[in-house]
């Protein structure tokens, strides 16, 4: 029986808790040891408070069992009560990023404190200070360095982390969290008006395509979630998708497997064997291929036996399956990369799709 994974607390909930504790301190003269936070999904959190200077309280981020780079970070929140009635405004301090690209939920130039955490904090403060105006400053010491390990630089969030959380809690579902983060970036490109996009499996593939074709402004690392991201892209109006990556991953797509993670499916060697047979490989060669443990080992045999034409056929087959996944609403080109990150093969439509991607960038 699998162990139940422990949920965590979002940075947004930490900010809300720190702000509430600071407001209680300012209005009563006493800083609470523990503060209650009501999340948008109806779950109540009780968070330990670390007092700083008067009106400044910290909460330590607990990511639970989720692999979150912000785990154990100190979320420092300062509340300043203003003399008049009015709005509660938000400022990003040390380690909190600034929006520099259009297409996100906040305007360019605004601090990366997302709408739900803002709403949570406003609600909590209103229960304490009523209609009084206030300024909330949130900081994450060391957040600038941590942000380099997140998607923030790709999203145009510079200088630090985002204060996040749509539910107030962190569920330890790394696959779901990964998909959600990919959709944030996809939504940004869609709002910017892009209808053509490059999908790569990771940084290595992205660098290889840039070396071959030049830089792209609309490129997204989709990891193993090829089918999922094709469907989501089509739903957002994308009509041209170029997918590039190591052949050892994308050969799975040539068999119709749209999630390339090893725990979902494999079939790489079987697919290579099938295409080698279609290209006239002998039974002996097919047996040698079938005994290969890795795609690289199979690639060596394919090259030795002068069967290199199979890669173009498989790229074409992968393109066909991807277009079916897109319900023929998007043209999907495929680029296979070899073990040295050079172009191994392309589907016949890859050039046309690339041209459409480039057209937006001119």
NUFI-796661 format. One record per residue (C-alpha): z, x, y; residue in three letters; residue number from 1. Coordinates in steps of 0.001 Angstrom, whole numbers, plus 500000, padded with zeros to 6 digits. Example, Ala and Ser with C-alpha at 12.3 -4.5 7.8 and 13.67 -1.06 7.14 Angstrom:
# NUFI-796661
REC:507800:512300:495500:ala:1;
REC:507140:513670:498940:ser:2;
This chain:
# NUFI-796661
REC:500000:500000:500000:unk:1;
REC:498983:501395:503382:unk:2;
REC:501659:502097:505967:unk:3;
REC:501515:499731:508922:unk:4;
REC:500482:501726:511958:unk:5;
REC:502755:501654:514981:unk:6;
REC:501488:500120:518210:unk:7;
REC:501831:501953:521494:unk:8;
REC:502105:501174:525191:unk:9;
REC:499177:501405:527617:unk:10;
REC:499276:503515:530765:unk:11;
REC:498973:500237:532670:unk:12;
REC:502183:498922:531116:unk:13;
REC:503901:502220:531942:unk:14;
REC:502838:501857:535578:unk:15;
REC:504044:498246:535657:unk:16;
REC:507384:499223:534161:unk:17;
REC:507852:502104:536577:unk:18;
REC:506940:499917:539548:unk:19;
REC:509308:497141:538491:unk:20;
REC:512166:499589:537973:unk:21;
REC:511506:501206:541357:unk:22;
REC:511467:497808:543080:unk:23;
REC:514719:496794:541402:unk:24;
REC:516243:500076:542552:unk:25;
REC:515070:499542:546149:unk:26;
REC:516323:495956:546309:unk:27;
REC:519645:496342:544440:unk:28;
REC:520553:499972:544985:unk:29;
REC:520690:500624:541238:unk:30;
REC:517975:501997:538988:unk:31;
REC:517811:500227:535604:unk:32;
REC:517885:502280:532408:unk:33;
REC:515457:499887:530717:unk:34;
REC:512857:497589:532258:unk:35;
REC:511149:494535:530796:unk:36;
REC:507346:494225:530976:unk:37;
REC:505429:491084:530070:unk:38;
REC:501980:491914:528702:unk:39;
REC:498849:489749:529130:unk:40;
REC:498936:488860:525416:unk:41;
REC:502468:487478:525659:unk:42;
REC:504244:490429:524093:unk:43;
REC:507410:491631:525836:unk:44;
REC:508002:495373:526126:unk:45;
REC:511283:497097:526900:unk:46;
REC:510604:500512:528391:unk:47;
REC:513013:503368:529065:unk:48;
REC:513114:504409:532725:unk:49;
REC:513462:507940:534109:unk:50;
REC:514684:507845:537749:unk:51;
REC:513303:510280:540293:unk:52;
REC:513791:510119:544040:unk:53;
REC:514770:506759:545494:unk:54;
REC:512007:504260:544646:unk:55;
REC:510251:506595:542181:unk:56;
REC:510513:505871:538469:unk:57;
REC:508751:507283:535425:unk:58;
REC:507932:505901:531995:unk:59;
REC:506781:508143:529151:unk:60;
REC:503530:506964:527572:unk:61;
REC:503935:506229:523859:unk:62;
REC:500568:505852:522147:unk:63;
REC:502115:504823:518840:unk:64;
REC:499911:505980:515953:unk:65;
REC:496756:505971:518069:unk:66;
REC:495211:509429:518690:unk:67;
REC:495422:509161:522484:unk:68;
REC:495282:512282:524698:unk:69;
REC:497745:510643:527113:unk:70;
REC:500475:510331:524466:unk:71;
REC:503838:511567:525805:unk:72;
REC:502458:511839:529352:unk:73;
REC:504796:510945:532199:unk:74;
REC:503518:508004:534235:unk:75;
REC:505228:508309:537630:unk:76;
REC:505243:505264:539908:unk:77;
REC:506476:505102:543479:unk:78;
REC:507006:501831:545324:unk:79;
REC:507230:501675:549116:unk:80;
REC:508372:498356:550567:unk:81;
REC:506721:497492:553874:unk:82;
REC:508475:495442:556583:unk:83;
REC:505956:492593:556724:unk:84;
REC:504678:490080:554223:unk:85;
REC:501311:490902:552717:unk:86;
REC:499348:492578:549983:unk:87;
REC:500472:494989:547322:unk:88;
REC:498113:497962:547467:unk:89;
REC:497534:500783:545002:unk:90;
REC:497074:504508:545507:unk:91;
REC:496286:507167:542925:unk:92;
REC:498415:510270:543104:unk:93;
REC:498237:513498:541123:unk:94;
REC:496231:513222:537900:unk:95;
REC:494658:509815:538634:unk:96;
REC:490871:509784:538949:unk:97;
REC:488537:508346:541572:unk:98;
REC:485450:506211:540859:unk:99;
REC:482248:508038:541877:unk:100;
REC:479578:506018:540031:unk:101;
REC:478552:502385:540402:unk:102;
REC:478697:500018:537455:unk:103;
REC:482409:500103:536635:unk:104;
REC:484878:497318:537344:unk:105;
REC:486038:499002:540541:unk:106;
REC:483983:500057:543580:unk:107;
REC:482963:503637:544277:unk:108;
REC:485723:505514:546088:unk:109;
REC:488526:503437:544582:unk:110;
REC:491275:504938:542457:unk:111;
REC:490768:504441:538719:unk:112;
REC:493573:501932:538336:unk:113;
REC:491994:499113:536385:unk:114;
REC:492200:495430:537380:unk:115;
REC:494498:494252:534569:unk:116;
REC:497215:496881:535200:unk:117;
REC:497002:496069:538903:unk:118;
REC:497466:492364:538172:unk:119;
REC:500367:493070:535803:unk:120;
REC:502100:495182:538436:unk:121;
REC:501543:492663:541218:unk:122;
REC:502992:489895:539055:unk:123;
REC:506045:491972:538139:unk:124;
REC:506671:493017:541742:unk:125;
REC:506268:489519:543145:unk:126;
REC:509110:488370:540907:unk:127;
REC:511307:491025:542522:unk:128;
REC:510193:491328:546160:unk:129;
REC:508561:487940:546745:unk:130;
REC:505791:487894:549384:unk:131;
REC:506775:491255:550897:unk:132;
REC:504000:493848:551255:unk:133;
REC:504255:497042:549220:unk:134;
REC:502384:500223:548410:unk:135;
REC:502310:501456:544793:unk:136;
REC:501431:505084:544077:unk:137;
REC:500918:506120:540463:unk:138;
REC:500651:509716:539279:unk:139;
REC:500165:511459:535949:unk:140;
REC:501223:515117:536125:unk:141;
REC:498637:517158:534227:unk:142;
REC:496229:514231:534212:unk:143;
REC:493410:516284:535696:unk:144;
REC:493255:518532:532640:unk:145;
REC:493781:515697:530173:unk:146;
REC:490895:513769:531738:unk:147;
REC:488470:516498:530644:unk:148;
REC:489131:515426:527048:unk:149;
REC:488225:511791:527765:unk:150;
REC:485058:509865:528633:unk:151;
REC:486020:509838:532323:unk:152;
REC:483673:512628:533485:unk:153;
REC:480736:510853:531797:unk:154;
REC:481706:507596:533475:unk:155;
REC:481791:509166:536914:unk:156;
REC:485579:509100:537164:unk:157;
REC:486506:512421:538741:unk:158;
REC:489754:514292:539208:unk:159;
REC:491966:512606:536668:unk:160;
REC:492739:509835:534235:unk:161;
REC:492304:506086:534430:unk:162;
REC:495252:503704:534369:unk:163;
REC:494110:501405:531585:unk:164;
REC:495085:498441:529476:unk:165;
REC:493652:494972:529004:unk:166;
REC:496409:493851:526624:unk:167;
REC:499279:496069:527753:unk:168;
REC:499657:497623:524327:unk:169;
REC:497720:500254:522382:unk:170;
REC:496653:499198:518926:unk:171;
REC:496177:502161:516582:unk:172;
REC:492618:501303:515670:unk:173;
REC:490701:504382:516657:unk:174;
REC:487357:502928:515564:unk:175;
REC:487815:499813:517687:unk:176;
REC:489059:501904:520607:unk:177;
REC:486034:504173:520262:unk:178;
REC:483640:501226:520290:unk:179;
REC:485367:499747:523330:unk:180;
REC:485020:503030:525232:unk:181;
REC:481323:503216:524331:unk:182;
REC:480773:499710:525655:unk:183;
REC:482387:500638:528977:unk:184;
REC:479750:503335:529440:unk:185;
REC:476948:501070:528218:unk:186;
REC:478055:498342:530646:unk:187;
REC:478000:500856:533494:unk:188;
REC:474389:501821:532759:unk:189;
REC:473386:498158:532440:unk:190;
REC:474946:497294:535808:unk:191;
REC:473074:500218:537359:unk:192;
REC:469835:498559:536293:unk:193;
REC:468870:500802:533390:unk:194;
REC:466822:499199:530623:unk:195;
REC:465971:502413:528753:unk:196;
REC:468605:504699:527264:unk:197;
REC:469079:507767:525053:unk:198;
REC:471573:507562:522190:unk:199;
REC:472853:510801:520674:unk:200;
REC:475386:511288:517903:unk:201;
REC:477424:513905:519723:unk:202;
REC:477498:516749:522242:unk:203;
REC:475417:519109:520109:unk:204;
REC:472612:516574:519797:unk:205;
REC:472768:515791:523499:unk:206;
REC:472455:519457:524422:unk:207;
REC:469544:519912:522006:unk:208;
REC:467603:516976:523456:unk:209;
REC:468257:518192:526995:unk:210;
REC:466987:521648:526034:unk:211;
REC:463792:520098:524632:unk:212;
REC:463122:517279:527103:unk:213;
REC:465241:518079:530160:unk:214;
REC:468338:516310:531455:unk:215;
REC:468834:512544:531185:unk:216;
REC:470868:510398:533555:unk:217;
REC:471221:507578:531026:unk:218;
REC:472506:509117:527799:unk:219;
REC:475325:507883:525577:unk:220;
REC:477086:509561:522658:unk:221;
REC:477331:506783:520073:unk:222;
REC:478950:508751:517235:unk:223;
REC:478375:506905:513930:unk:224;
REC:477936:503427:515423:unk:225;
REC:474161:503298:515643:unk:226;
REC:473589:499719:514525:unk:227;
REC:476498:498377:516565:unk:228;
REC:475294:500114:519722:unk:229;
REC:471676:499019:519243:unk:230;
REC:472814:495393:519008:unk:231;
REC:475071:495737:522055:unk:232;
REC:472324:497450:524054:unk:233;
REC:469829:494683:523270:unk:234;
REC:472405:492075:524263:unk:235;
REC:472646:493797:527666:unk:236;
REC:468888:493812:528188:unk:237;
REC:467916:497331:527109:unk:238;
REC:464336:497415:525814:unk:239;
REC:463796:501123:525032:unk:240;
REC:466204:503289:523029:unk:241;
REC:465625:506908:521998:unk:242;
REC:467995:508101:519254:unk:243;
REC:468366:511812:518535:unk:244;
REC:470621:513688:516159:unk:245;
REC:471022:515966:513170:unk:246;
REC:468818:514928:510270:unk:247;
REC:471837:514982:507942:unk:248;
REC:473157:511933:509792:unk:249;
REC:469961:510154:510785:unk:250;
REC:468453:510362:507297:unk:251;
REC:470987:507663:506410:unk:252;
REC:469343:505400:508975:unk:253;
REC:466049:505915:507123:unk:254;
REC:467692:504109:504202:unk:255;
REC:468841:501234:506433:unk:256;
REC:472433:502440:506857:unk:257;
REC:473434:501674:510444:unk:258;
REC:476932:503203:510370:unk:259;
REC:476533:506861:509442:unk:260;
REC:480207:507629:508760:unk:261;
REC:480721:509097:505300:unk:262;
REC:483360:506493:504416:unk:263;
REC:480809:503691:504923:unk:264;
REC:477826:504962:502951:unk:265;
REC:475871:508063:502075:unk:266;
REC:472524:507984:500245:unk:267;
REC:471142:511049:502067:unk:268;
REC:470020:512932:498983:unk:269;
REC:468688:509796:497305:unk:270;
REC:466601:509020:500392:unk:271;
REC:465241:512561:500543:unk:272;
REC:464389:512424:496828:unk:273;
REC:462515:509149:497281:unk:274;
REC:460371:510479:500122:unk:275;
REC:459786:513777:498328:unk:276;
REC:458494:511831:495307:unk:277;
REC:456206:509803:497573:unk:278;
REC:454808:513114:498830:unk:279;
REC:454001:514238:495310:unk:280;
REC:457024:516341:494401:unk:281;
REC:457363:517066:490687:unk:282;
REC:460166:515741:488537:unk:283;
REC:461618:519250:488445:unk:284;
REC:461738:519433:492254:unk:285;
REC:463258:515964:492464:unk:286;
REC:466000:517056:490035:unk:287;
REC:466699:520161:492149:unk:288;
REC:466918:518014:495258:unk:289;
REC:469152:515478:493560:unk:290;
REC:471637:518218:492653:unk:291;
REC:472023:519264:496311:unk:292;
REC:475401:518558:497819:unk:293;
REC:474303:518936:501445:unk:294;
REC:471267:517976:503482:unk:295;
REC:470848:521615:504538:unk:296;
REC:470478:522676:500916:unk:297;
REC:467849:519989:500396:unk:298;
REC:466058:521056:503584:unk:299;
REC:465635:524568:502197:unk:300;
REC:463953:523230:499058:unk:301;
REC:461752:520901:501081:unk:302;
REC:460558:523836:503176:unk:303;
REC:459981:526072:500146:unk:304;
REC:457962:523360:498407:unk:305;
REC:455931:522613:501545:unk:306;
REC:457034:519013:501717:unk:307;
REC:457882:519060:505422:unk:308;
REC:455866:515900:506012:unk:309;
REC:458693:513832:504573:unk:310;
REC:460727:514239:507769:unk:311;
REC:458164:512462:509911:unk:312;
REC:457960:509649:507362:unk:313;
REC:461733:509273:507337:unk:314;
REC:461880:509283:511140:unk:315;
REC:459302:506503:511067:unk:316;
REC:461332:504566:508507:unk:317;
REC:464506:505022:510553:unk:318;
REC:462680:503703:513616:unk:319;
REC:461565:500654:511618:unk:320;
REC:465118:499841:510513:unk:321;
REC:466431:500331:514048:unk:322;
REC:463796:497995:515482:unk:323;
REC:464789:495411:512888:unk:324;
REC:468417:495820:513931:unk:325;
REC:467254:495198:517503:unk:326;
REC:465458:492037:516289:unk:327;
REC:462246:493582:517656:unk:328;
REC:463639:493089:521181:unk:329;
REC:463723:496842:521832:unk:330;
REC:461468:499741:520928:unk:331;
REC:463562:502390:519186:unk:332;
REC:462288:505952:518819:unk:333;
REC:463857:508543:516508:unk:334;
REC:464164:512321:516887:unk:335;
REC:465424:514391:513927:unk:336;
REC:467098:517720:514720:unk:337;
REC:467327:520547:512182:unk:338;
REC:470357:522727:511472:unk:339;
REC:469520:524971:514436:unk:340;
REC:469225:521971:516776:unk:341;
REC:465469:522207:517088:unk:342;
REC:463144:519214:516845:unk:343;
REC:462356:518657:513175:unk:344;
REC:460415:515396:513403:unk:345;
REC:459828:512383:515646:unk:346;
REC:458830:508806:514997:unk:347;
REC:455368:507946:516290:unk:348;
REC:456817:505903:519176:unk:349;
REC:459344:508532:520332:unk:350;
REC:457055:509858:523066:unk:351;
REC:456409:506386:524459:unk:352;
REC:460120:505545:524494:unk:353;
REC:460893:508873:526156:unk:354;
REC:458331:508064:528849:unk:355;
REC:460124:504778:529554:unk:356;
REC:463458:506582:529813:unk:357;
REC:461923:509069:532216:unk:358;
REC:460312:506337:534344:unk:359;
REC:463712:505058:535498:unk:360;
REC:464750:508571:536483:unk:361;
REC:461751:509351:538710:unk:362;
